[in-house]
């Protein structure tokens, strides 16, 4: 982002028209395409997984920005499936949309396809769910508009996003408990060293 873009963003004023109470899922749909070049690949000539994750994050961020119309940060890459390898010379196309918005976070779904540029055959190569959080320029969370699904597929993803959020929260609580238990064991071991 250039200095002029940053300066412009810092002077933005959000009005009810620019940040309404709701937006359609369709209004968040985003797409990007990239040719897979030699420095994007491993020794087998396949796109590096980390590079694909980078493209997924960028495409997801596009949908998140379209929904939030403010700064957003990636909070989690909740799930990713690498389905098939992407080969050197393929045209990679990624599509994203917001599945559901919560109070300050939103789930974005991203799908990736590889197109054989000689035959035109498209192959689904990856899918992912990401969580983005809306923040102001000081890094404080800010409320998001509601995401309104417009068709059966968007409604299915909308409902699935709530299930995935509950699962993320449960897993997060388990990890927190495990960290606390581990820290308590370390503290007890330090407080009561055993003599050899």
Residue pairs with C-beta under 8 A, 6 or more apart in sequence:
1 9
9 71
9 137
10 137
12 70
14 69
14 70
18 69
19 69
19 70
19 145
20 145
21 145
21 146
22 145
22 146
22 147
22 148
23 66
23 67
23 145
23 146
23 147
23 148
24 147
24 148
24 149
24 150
25 97
25 98
25 99
25 147
25 148
25 149
25 150
25 154
25 157
25 158
26 97
26 150
26 154
27 66
27 67
28 63
28 64
28 66
28 67
28 96
28 97
28 98
28 108
28 147
29 63
29 66
29 95
29 96
29 97
30 59
30 62
30 63
30 66
30 95
30 96
30 97
31 59
31 93
31 94
31 95
31 96
32 55
32 58
32 59
32 62
32 93
32 94
33 91
33 92
33 93
33 94
34 40
34 55
34 91
34 92
35 89
35 90
35 91
35 92
36 47
36 86
36 87
36 88
36 89
36 90
36 91
36 92
36 114
37 88
38 88
40 47
40 48
40 51
40 88
41 47
41 48
41 88
42 48
44 85
45 87
45 88
46 85
46 86
46 87
46 88
47 85
47 86
47 87
47 88
47 90
47 92
49 82
52 82
52 86
52 92
52 112
52 125
52 126
53 77
53 80
53 128
55 92
55 94
55 112
56 77
56 80
56 94
56 110
56 112
56 126
56 128
56 130
57 74
57 77
57 130
59 94
59 95
59 96
59 110
60 74
60 96
60 108
60 110
60 128
60 130
60 132
61 72
61 74
61 132
62 96
63 96
63 97
63 98
63 108
63 110
64 72
64 98
64 106
64 108
64 132
64 134
65 72
66 98
67 98
67 101
67 106
67 144
67 145
67 147
68 106
68 132
68 134
68 144
68 145
70 134
70 135
70 136
70 142
71 134
71 135
71 136
71 137
72 132
72 133
72 134
72 135
73 132
73 133
73 135
74 130
74 131
74 132
75 105
75 131
75 132
75 133
76 130
76 131
76 168
77 128
77 129
77 130
78 107
78 128
78 129
78 130
78 131
78 164
78 168
79 128
79 129
79 164
80 126
80 127
80 128
80 129
81 126
81 127
81 128
82 125
82 126
83 124
83 125
83 126
83 127
84 114
84 123
84 124
84 125
85 125
86 92
86 112
86 114
86 125
87 114
89 117
90 114
90 115
90 116
90 117
91 114
91 115
91 117
92 112
92 113
92 114
92 115
92 125
93 112
93 113
93 114
93 115
93 122
94 110
94 111
94 112
94 113
95 110
95 111
95 112
95 113
96 108
96 109
96 110
96 111
97 108
97 109
97 154
97 157
98 106
98 107
98 108
98 147
99 106
99 107
99 108
99 109
99 129
99 147
99 154
99 157
99 158
99 160
99 161
100 106
100 107
100 147
100 157
100 158
100 161
100 162
100 165
101 144
101 145
101 146
101 147
102 144
102 165
103 143
103 144
104 133
104 134
104 141
104 142
104 143
104 144
105 131
105 132
105 133
105 134
105 144
106 131
106 132
106 134
106 144
106 147
107 129
107 130
107 131
107 161
107 164
107 165
108 129
108 130
108 131
108 132
109 127
109 128
109 129
109 157
110 126
110 127
110 128
110 129
110 130
111 124
111 126
111 127
112 124
112 125
112 126
112 127
113 122
113 123
113 124
113 125
114 122
114 123
114 125
115 121
115 122
115 123
116 123
129 161
129 164
131 168
133 141
134 141
134 142
134 143
134 144
135 141
135 142
136 142
147 158
149 155
149 157
149 158
